[in-house]
Amino acid sequence: MPVVGRSFGVAHWNPLSDDPAWVLNVGGEELEAVHGMVWNDIHELQGDVRIPMTPEQHAPWVPHICLAYSREDLLTQMEKRVGHDIEFDRLRVVFSGDITDIPLDAGTTAAGTPIVLPGTLPPSGGVEAALEEVARRAVRQGS
């Protein structure tokens, strides 16, 4: 089942930089729960030295969707996107430019076979198994 969040605001991040970003702030209990579960899996895998250490993350975690990189005043346009439910159906993992999408739940066919979206890993084994496979690929590429 997709994870549902809700847009609640707009922000202009890094407005003095060369590439300031207009972002849609997103929140929701489901989003917070999935974020916690994924980081628990990542920390467990790192503790077992099965995946590389992740770079230090910004704190606090602020769920958002980048809508545009611009110095222009886009506030009025962006405000139209506030107050809507947003479904997240996959987790994107990027190691050294290698992009892998892990379906949060792509569903199954009538025969009960998992649906695997193009460019994704199958959900069998859960997010932890998928993260470990992505890390194995990244390590092989780096060797």
Helices and strands as residue ranges (DSSP letters): E 3-13, E 21-27, H 29-47, E 64-69, H 75-79, E 85-88, E 90-95, E 98-103, H 126-142
